[in-house]
Amino acid sequence: QHRWLWSPADDRARHVRRYTKKDLHQKLTQAGFQIELSTSFVSILLPLMLGSRLIKKSNCAYKPREFGMPTPLNTALESVLNFERALIRSGLRFPLGGSRFIVAQKPV
């Protein structure tokens, strides 16, 4: 989510676009889905993500290293995401984040 977060990492992951919350909700409801849960995700790490994007946009020679980070760092970041997932499961919803998590269902 958030078009302003587009970076070479998105290119490397072969992303096509970053949607807004409004765009995603509209597309799902137009397709007949009912949104059961919608929240931002990668919210706790958003400041790091944003800082990383800003630094990399100023460095034209940047090659994404997010796909090959050291195991201890990857494990630490994964722990933060696991904590965030537990908060979402407990009912907390985040207004901002690097990704959007939506659960939607088509009525029978």
C-alpha positions as CSV (number, residue, x, y, z in Angstrom):
1,Q,0.0,0.0,0.0
2,H,1.0,3.7,-0.3
3,R,2.3,4.6,-3.7
4,W,4.8,6.9,-2.1
5,L,6.7,3.9,-0.8
6,W,7.5,2.6,-4.3
7,S,11.2,1.7,-4.6
8,P,13.6,-0.5,-6.5
9,A,12.6,-3.3,-4.0
10,D,9.1,-3.2,-5.6
11,D,10.7,-3.4,-9.1
12,R,12.8,-6.4,-8.0
13,A,9.8,-8.1,-6.5
14,R,8.0,-7.5,-9.8
15,H,5.2,-5.5,-8.2
16,V,2.9,-3.8,-10.7
17,R,1.3,-1.2,-8.4
18,R,0.7,-0.1,-4.9
19,Y,-2.9,0.3,-4.0
20,T,-4.6,2.7,-1.6
21,K,-7.0,1.4,1.0
22,K,-9.8,3.1,-0.8
23,D,-8.9,1.5,-4.1
24,L,-8.7,-2.0,-2.7
25,H,-12.0,-1.7,-0.8
26,Q,-13.7,-0.4,-3.9
27,K,-12.4,-3.2,-6.1
28,L,-13.4,-5.9,-3.6
29,T,-16.9,-4.5,-3.0
30,Q,-17.4,-4.0,-6.8
31,A,-16.5,-7.7,-7.3
32,G,-19.1,-8.7,-4.7
33,F,-17.0,-9.3,-1.7
34,Q,-17.8,-8.2,1.8
35,I,-14.8,-7.0,3.8
36,E,-14.5,-8.8,7.1
37,L,-11.1,-7.3,8.2
38,S,-8.9,-4.6,6.8
39,T,-5.8,-3.3,8.4
40,S,-2.4,-2.0,7.6
41,F,0.5,-4.4,8.2
42,V,4.2,-3.8,8.5
43,S,3.2,-0.8,10.6
44,I,5.8,-1.0,13.4
45,L,8.6,-1.2,10.9
46,L,7.1,1.6,8.7
47,P,9.6,4.2,9.9
48,L,12.5,2.0,9.0
49,M,10.9,1.1,5.7
50,L,10.4,4.8,4.9
51,G,13.9,5.7,5.9
52,S,15.3,3.0,3.8
53,R,13.2,4.1,0.8
54,L,14.3,7.8,1.2
55,I,18.0,6.8,1.4
56,K,17.8,4.5,-1.6
57,K,15.9,7.0,-3.8
58,S,18.8,9.4,-3.3
59,N,21.3,6.7,-4.3
60,C,21.0,6.0,-8.0
61,A,23.4,3.0,-7.8
62,Y,21.2,1.3,-5.2
63,K,20.6,-2.5,-5.7
64,P,18.0,-3.9,-3.3
65,R,19.5,-5.8,-0.4
66,E,16.2,-6.4,1.3
67,F,16.2,-9.8,-0.4
68,G,19.5,-11.0,0.9
69,M,19.8,-9.6,4.5
70,P,21.8,-11.4,7.2
71,T,19.9,-14.1,9.0
72,P,20.0,-12.5,12.5
73,L,18.6,-9.3,11.1
74,N,15.9,-11.1,9.1
75,T,15.0,-13.1,12.3
76,A,14.7,-9.9,14.4
77,L,12.5,-8.2,11.8
78,E,10.4,-11.4,11.5
79,S,9.9,-11.3,15.3
80,V,8.6,-7.8,15.0
81,L,6.1,-8.9,12.3
82,N,5.0,-11.8,14.4
83,F,4.3,-9.5,17.3
84,E,2.3,-7.2,15.0
85,R,0.4,-10.2,13.7
86,A,-0.5,-11.1,17.3
87,L,-1.8,-7.6,17.9
88,I,-4.0,-7.8,14.8
89,R,-5.3,-11.1,15.9
90,S,-6.2,-9.5,19.3
91,G,-8.3,-6.9,17.5
92,L,-5.9,-4.0,17.0
93,R,-6.1,-2.3,13.6
94,F,-3.2,-0.2,12.2
95,P,-4.0,3.0,10.2
96,L,-0.6,3.0,8.4
97,G,1.8,0.4,7.2
98,G,3.9,-0.8,4.3
99,S,1.3,-3.4,3.4
100,R,-2.4,-4.0,3.6
101,F,-4.1,-7.1,5.0
102,I,-7.7,-7.7,4.0
103,V,-10.0,-10.7,4.7
104,A,-13.0,-10.6,2.4
105,Q,-15.7,-13.1,1.6
106,K,-18.3,-13.5,-1.2
107,P,-21.7,-14.0,0.2
108,V,-23.2,-17.4,-0.7
